[in-house]
Amino acid sequence: MNLPLLALAAAAFGIGTTEFVIMGLLPDVARDFGVTAPVAGMLVSGYAFGVTIGAPILAILTAKWHRKRALVSLMGLFILGNALCAIAPNYEFLMVARVVTAFCHAAFFGIGAVVAAGLVPHEKRAQAVSLVFTGLTVANILGVPLGTALGHAAGWRSTFWAVTGIGLVAITALWRWLPSALPAQEGSILREFRAIARFQVQCALLISTLASVSMFSVLTYIAYLLRDVTGFSPDQISWALMLFGGGITVGGLLGGRLADWRLMPAMAGLFACIALVQLTFSWTAQFALPAMVTLFVWGIVSFAIGPAAQVRVLDTATGAPNLASTLNQGAFNLGNAGGAWLGGLLIAADRPLTDLCWLGAGVAMLALGVVLVSAQMDKPRRLAAKVA
């Protein structure tokens, strides 16, 4: 069972690298194409919106495909998109190539999470999902720094060629190691969309969105906070972000175990911890060592939510796991964009940078409220199951 999960994690590593590595390459891209920094920054937003828009489109197109075929085909789209990025003759072409690459993101993680959960016993589903998503976290620790260094040394196009190579390795592993007997989702697309419309499914998607808003309202501007409040140099900021990446790797694995133990209590406890850690960070950000410790702990608790949120969507969306899981990736990315926007509004209002931590904590408490409401609505169903 480990080889299929490893193949999925390898693909997740490539997707995570191509999503975030562009941030470190933006000055080089802007210089080559003669665009301003804000215009170049739209390559990040374009990818996020590509994920959100592509989620339902690819979910519909691949609904009747066998899952192995769907995953291999989506990785083929990933390879094509990165190759197009590498040869882009102008900014507009690069933007389109980024969106093409983004289209595979949500569908791959959505279907991949369903496949991972189906490869292991029921009580280990969250751990399997967290193992796949570990590829995404390792991308932030290794893929993004190494890809950025390669781009600076050999030109930004070399980074996209390298990611294309990662995609070729991943697609080979998927083809060789994924079981062939991975059936397509039964039922009609219309029935799946009706299942998605259920209140509990929408609550699960909202939880995922709020988790990302809470995280990215601070993380988007973390370099400014560490520079202007903590007083870190650029090199120290890089080390701090690597430490944060180590935290999210630990958090992804820990979150899987917590979710397999007791899903809803684990989510409630994690959101309470996120709020507490972010409030603590509003004070510890003023001191170097406490800031580093808080960043590591924040990485753990903030990313431990991911596997639990993904499994919660699968639990509530019975009859439409592929579509729900795919839309959940769109929900996460919508939260990424929303958190960056809210944090930007706060900065534009000339508020202290530490107020970002209060914003993130407030959103985490809102998410906690949604978790508690959703858990309360589960009680009649659990009671009926016991009576039956």
C-alpha positions as CSV (number, residue, x, y, z in Angstrom):
1,M,0.0,0.0,0.0
2,N,2.9,2.4,0.6
3,L,4.0,2.6,-3.1
4,P,0.7,4.1,-4.3
5,L,0.7,6.6,-1.5
6,L,4.3,7.5,-2.3
7,A,3.4,8.0,-5.9
8,L,0.5,10.4,-4.9
9,A,2.9,12.2,-2.5
10,A,5.5,12.6,-5.3
11,A,2.8,14.2,-7.5
12,A,1.8,16.5,-4.6
13,F,5.4,17.5,-4.2
14,G,5.6,18.7,-7.8
15,I,2.2,20.5,-7.7
16,G,3.1,22.2,-4.4
17,T,6.5,23.3,-5.8
18,T,5.1,24.9,-9.0
19,E,2.4,26.7,-7.0
20,F,4.6,28.5,-4.6
21,V,8.1,28.7,-6.3
22,I,6.8,31.5,-8.6
23,M,6.9,33.8,-5.5
24,G,10.7,33.7,-5.3
25,L,11.1,34.1,-9.1
26,L,8.8,37.1,-9.6
27,P,11.5,39.8,-9.8
28,D,13.3,37.8,-12.5
29,V,10.0,37.2,-14.4
30,A,9.1,40.9,-14.1
31,R,12.5,42.0,-15.4
32,D,12.4,39.6,-18.4
33,F,9.0,40.6,-19.5
34,G,9.2,44.3,-18.6
35,V,6.2,44.3,-16.2
36,T,5.8,45.8,-12.8
37,A,5.9,43.9,-9.5
38,P,2.1,44.1,-9.0
39,V,1.5,42.8,-12.5
40,A,3.9,40.0,-12.0
41,G,2.2,39.2,-8.7
42,M,-1.0,38.4,-10.6
43,L,0.7,35.2,-11.7
44,V,0.2,34.0,-8.1
45,S,-3.4,35.2,-8.0
46,G,-4.1,33.7,-11.4
47,Y,-2.9,30.3,-10.3
48,A,-5.2,30.4,-7.2
49,F,-8.2,31.4,-9.2
50,G,-7.3,28.8,-11.8
51,V,-7.5,26.2,-9.0
52,T,-10.9,27.5,-7.9
53,I,-12.4,27.7,-11.4
54,G,-10.9,24.5,-12.5
55,A,-12.2,22.5,-9.6
56,P,-15.8,22.0,-10.8
57,I,-14.9,21.9,-14.5
58,L,-12.3,19.1,-14.1
59,A,-14.6,17.3,-11.6
60,I,-17.3,17.1,-14.2
61,L,-15.0,16.1,-17.0
62,T,-13.4,13.3,-15.1
63,A,-16.5,12.1,-13.2
64,K,-16.9,9.0,-15.2
65,W,-13.3,8.1,-15.6
66,H,-11.5,5.4,-13.7
67,R,-9.5,7.0,-11.0
68,K,-6.1,5.8,-12.2
69,R,-6.8,7.2,-15.6
70,A,-8.0,10.5,-14.2
71,L,-4.9,10.9,-12.0
72,V,-2.5,10.0,-14.8
73,S,-4.3,12.4,-17.2
74,L,-4.3,15.2,-14.7
75,M,-0.5,14.8,-14.1
76,G,-0.1,14.9,-17.9
77,L,-1.9,18.3,-17.9
78,F,0.5,19.3,-15.1
79,I,3.5,18.4,-17.2
80,L,2.2,20.2,-20.2
81,G,1.4,23.4,-18.2
82,N,4.9,23.6,-16.7
83,A,6.6,22.9,-20.1
84,L,4.5,25.8,-21.5
85,C,5.7,28.0,-18.6
86,A,9.3,27.2,-19.4
87,I,9.0,28.3,-23.1
88,A,6.6,31.2,-22.5
89,P,7.6,34.0,-24.9
90,N,5.7,36.8,-23.1
91,Y,3.8,37.5,-19.9
92,E,0.3,36.7,-21.3
93,F,1.5,33.3,-22.5
94,L,3.0,32.6,-19.1
95,M,-0.3,33.6,-17.3
96,V,-2.3,31.2,-19.5
97,A,0.2,28.4,-18.9
98,R,0.0,29.0,-15.1
99,V,-3.8,28.7,-15.3
100,V,-3.6,25.5,-17.4
101,T,-1.3,24.1,-14.7
102,A,-3.6,25.2,-11.9
103,F,-6.6,23.4,-13.5
104,C,-5.1,20.1,-12.6
105,H,-4.5,21.1,-9.0
106,A,-7.9,20.8,-7.3
107,A,-9.0,17.7,-9.3
108,F,-5.8,15.9,-8.6
109,F,-5.8,16.5,-4.9
110,G,-9.5,15.8,-4.7
111,I,-9.4,12.5,-6.5
112,G,-6.1,11.6,-4.9
113,A,-7.5,12.1,-1.4
114,V,-10.4,9.8,-2.2
115,V,-8.0,7.2,-3.6
116,A,-5.7,7.4,-0.6
117,A,-8.6,7.0,1.8
118,G,-9.7,4.0,-0.1
119,L,-6.3,2.2,0.0
120,V,-6.2,1.8,3.8
121,P,-8.6,0.6,6.5
122,H,-11.4,3.0,7.4
123,E,-9.8,4.0,10.7
124,K,-6.6,5.1,9.0
125,R,-8.1,7.2,6.3
126,A,-6.9,10.6,7.7
127,Q,-3.4,9.3,8.1
128,A,-3.3,8.2,4.4
129,V,-4.6,11.6,3.3
130,S,-2.1,13.4,5.5
131,L,0.7,11.3,3.9
132,V,-0.3,12.4,0.5
133,F,-0.4,16.0,1.6
134,T,3.0,15.7,3.1
135,G,4.3,15.9,-0.4
136,L,2.8,19.4,-0.5
137,T,4.5,20.4,2.8
138,V,7.8,19.0,1.7
139,A,7.5,21.1,-1.4
140,N,7.5,24.2,0.8
141,I,10.6,23.0,2.8
142,L,12.7,21.7,-0.2
143,G,11.1,22.2,-3.5
144,V,10.4,26.0,-3.2
145,P,13.9,27.0,-1.8
146,L,15.8,24.7,-4.2
147,G,13.6,25.8,-7.1
148,T,14.2,29.4,-6.3
149,A,17.9,28.9,-6.0
150,L,18.0,27.1,-9.3
151,G,16.1,29.9,-11.0
152,H,18.4,32.5,-9.7
153,A,21.5,30.5,-10.8
154,A,20.3,29.3,-14.2
155,G,17.3,31.5,-15.0
156,W,13.7,31.1,-14.0
157,R,12.8,28.9,-16.9
158,S,15.2,26.2,-15.6
159,T,13.0,25.9,-12.5
160,F,9.9,25.1,-14.6
161,W,11.9,22.6,-16.7
162,A,13.0,21.0,-13.4
163,V,9.3,20.8,-12.2
164,T,8.4,19.3,-15.5
165,G,11.0,16.6,-14.8
166,I,9.4,16.0,-11.4
167,G,6.1,15.6,-13.1
168,L,7.5,12.9,-15.4
169,V,8.8,11.0,-12.5
170,A,5.4,11.3,-10.7
171,I,3.4,10.2,-13.7
172,T,5.6,7.1,-14.2
173,A,5.1,6.2,-10.5
174,L,1.4,6.7,-10.7
175,W,1.2,4.5,-13.8
176,R,3.3,1.7,-12.3
177,W,2.1,1.7,-8.7
178,L,-1.5,2.8,-8.6
179,P,-3.9,-0.3,-8.7
180,S,-5.8,-0.6,-11.9
181,A,-9.0,-1.6,-10.1
182,L,-9.8,2.0,-9.0
183,P,-13.4,2.4,-10.2
184,A,-15.1,5.5,-11.4
185,Q,-17.6,7.3,-9.2
186,E,-21.0,5.8,-9.5
187,G,-24.1,8.0,-10.0
188,S,-25.0,11.1,-12.0
189,I,-23.3,14.5,-11.9
190,L,-26.7,16.0,-11.1
191,R,-27.0,13.8,-8.1
192,E,-23.5,14.7,-7.0
193,F,-24.3,18.4,-7.1
194,R,-27.4,17.8,-5.1
195,A,-25.3,16.0,-2.5
196,I,-22.9,18.9,-2.4
197,A,-25.7,21.4,-1.8
198,R,-26.5,19.7,1.6
199,F,-26.0,22.0,4.6
200,Q,-23.4,19.8,6.3
201,V,-21.3,19.6,3.1
202,Q,-21.4,23.4,2.8
203,C,-20.3,23.7,6.4
204,A,-17.4,21.4,5.8
205,L,-16.3,23.5,2.7
206,L,-16.7,26.7,4.8
207,I,-14.4,25.2,7.5
208,S,-11.7,24.6,4.9
209,T,-12.1,28.2,3.5
210,L,-11.9,29.8,7.0
211,A,-8.9,27.7,7.9
212,S,-7.0,29.1,4.9
213,V,-8.3,32.7,5.5
214,S,-7.0,32.5,9.1
215,M,-3.6,31.2,7.9
216,F,-3.0,33.4,4.9
217,S,-4.2,36.6,6.4
218,V,-0.9,36.4,8.4
219,L,1.3,34.2,6.2
220,T,1.0,36.4,3.1
221,Y,2.7,39.2,4.9
222,I,5.0,37.2,7.2
223,A,8.1,38.6,5.6
224,Y,7.1,42.2,6.4
225,L,6.2,41.2,9.9
226,L,9.5,39.4,10.6
227,R,11.4,42.2,9.0
228,D,9.7,45.3,10.4
229,V,8.6,43.9,13.8
230,T,11.0,41.1,14.7
231,G,14.0,42.9,13.0
232,F,15.1,39.8,11.0
233,S,17.4,40.1,8.0
234,P,16.5,38.5,4.7
235,D,18.6,35.4,5.5
236,Q,17.0,35.1,8.9
237,I,13.6,35.3,7.4
238,S,14.5,32.4,5.1
239,W,15.5,30.3,8.0
240,A,12.3,31.3,9.9
241,L,10.1,30.2,7.0
242,M,12.0,26.9,6.7
243,L,11.3,26.3,10.4
244,F,7.6,27.1,9.7
245,G,7.8,24.6,6.9
246,G,9.1,22.0,9.3
247,G,6.1,22.8,11.6
248,I,3.6,22.3,8.8
249,T,5.1,18.9,7.9
250,V,4.8,17.7,11.5
251,G,1.3,19.2,11.6
252,G,0.1,17.3,8.5
253,L,1.2,14.0,10.0
254,L,-0.1,14.8,13.5
255,G,-3.4,16.1,12.1
256,G,-4.1,12.7,10.4
257,R,-3.7,10.8,13.6
258,L,-5.9,13.3,15.5
259,A,-8.6,13.1,12.9
260,D,-8.6,9.3,12.9
261,W,-9.0,9.5,16.7
262,R,-11.9,11.8,17.0
263,L,-12.6,14.0,14.0
264,M,-14.8,16.9,15.2
265,P,-13.3,17.3,18.7
266,A,-9.8,17.3,17.1
267,M,-10.9,20.1,14.6
268,A,-12.5,22.1,17.4
269,G,-9.4,21.8,19.6
270,L,-7.0,22.7,16.7
271,F,-8.9,25.9,15.8
272,A,-8.8,27.0,19.4
273,C,-5.1,26.3,19.4
274,I,-4.6,28.3,16.2
275,A,-6.4,31.3,17.7
276,L,-4.3,31.1,20.9
277,V,-1.0,30.7,19.0
278,Q,-1.8,33.6,16.7
279,L,-2.7,35.9,19.6
280,T,0.6,34.8,21.2
281,F,2.5,35.6,18.0
282,S,1.2,39.2,18.2
283,W,3.4,39.6,21.3
284,T,6.3,37.1,20.6
285,A,6.9,38.6,17.1
286,Q,8.8,41.4,18.9
287,F,11.5,39.0,20.1
288,A,13.7,36.8,17.9
289,L,13.7,33.4,19.7
290,P,10.1,33.4,20.9
291,A,9.0,34.4,17.4
292,M,10.8,31.4,15.9
293,V,9.3,29.0,18.5
294,T,5.8,30.4,17.9
295,L,6.2,30.1,14.1
296,F,7.1,26.4,14.5
297,V,4.1,25.7,16.7
298,W,1.8,27.8,14.4
299,G,2.9,25.7,11.5
300,I,2.0,22.5,13.4
301,V,-1.5,23.5,14.5
302,S,-2.4,25.4,11.3
303,F,-1.6,22.5,8.9
304,A,-3.0,19.8,11.2
305,I,-6.4,21.1,10.2
306,G,-5.9,20.0,6.5
307,P,-6.3,16.2,6.7
308,A,-9.2,16.6,9.2
309,A,-11.0,19.1,6.9
310,Q,-10.5,16.8,3.9
311,V,-11.9,13.8,5.7
312,R,-14.9,15.8,7.1
313,V,-15.8,16.7,3.5
314,L,-15.6,13.0,2.5
315,D,-17.8,12.0,5.5
316,T,-20.5,14.6,4.8
317,A,-20.6,14.3,1.0
318,T,-21.7,10.6,0.7
319,G,-22.5,9.8,-2.9
320,A,-20.2,12.6,-4.2
321,P,-16.7,12.1,-2.8
322,N,-14.8,13.0,-5.9
323,L,-16.7,16.3,-6.5
324,A,-16.7,17.3,-2.9
325,S,-13.0,16.5,-2.4
326,T,-12.1,18.5,-5.5
327,L,-14.3,21.4,-4.5
328,N,-12.6,21.4,-1.1
329,Q,-9.3,22.2,-2.8
330,G,-11.0,25.1,-4.5
331,A,-12.3,26.2,-1.0
332,F,-8.7,26.1,0.4
333,N,-7.4,28.3,-2.5
334,L,-10.4,30.7,-2.2
335,G,-9.3,31.1,1.5
336,N,-5.7,31.7,0.4
337,A,-6.9,34.6,-1.8
338,G,-9.4,35.9,0.8
339,G,-6.9,35.9,3.6
340,A,-4.4,37.8,1.5
341,W,-7.1,40.3,0.6
342,L,-8.3,40.8,4.2
343,G,-4.7,41.2,5.4
344,G,-4.1,43.8,2.7
345,L,-7.1,45.8,3.8
346,L,-5.8,45.9,7.3
347,I,-2.3,47.0,6.2
348,A,-3.9,49.6,3.9
349,A,-5.7,51.0,6.9
350,D,-2.3,51.7,8.5
351,R,-2.9,49.2,11.3
352,P,0.2,47.7,13.1
353,L,1.4,44.5,11.4
354,T,0.8,42.6,14.6
355,D,-2.9,43.2,14.1
356,L,-2.7,40.6,11.4
357,C,-2.4,38.0,14.1
358,W,-5.6,39.3,15.7
359,L,-7.3,39.1,12.4
360,G,-6.2,35.5,11.9
361,A,-7.2,34.5,15.4
362,G,-10.7,36.0,14.9
363,V,-11.2,34.0,11.7
364,A,-10.1,30.9,13.5
365,M,-12.7,31.5,16.2
366,L,-15.3,31.9,13.6
367,A,-14.2,28.5,12.1
368,L,-14.5,27.0,15.6
369,G,-18.1,28.2,15.7
370,V,-18.9,26.5,12.4
371,V,-17.3,23.3,13.7
372,L,-19.4,23.3,16.8
373,V,-22.6,24.0,14.9
374,S,-21.8,21.2,12.5
375,A,-21.0,18.8,15.3
376,Q,-24.2,19.7,17.0
377,M,-26.2,18.9,13.9
378,D,-24.5,15.5,13.7
379,K,-26.1,14.3,17.0
380,P,-29.5,13.3,15.6
381,R,-27.9,11.3,12.9
382,R,-25.6,9.5,15.4
383,L,-28.6,8.8,17.7
384,A,-30.6,7.4,14.8
385,A,-27.7,5.1,13.9
386,K,-27.5,3.8,17.4
387,V,-31.2,3.1,17.6
388,A,-31.0,1.3,14.2
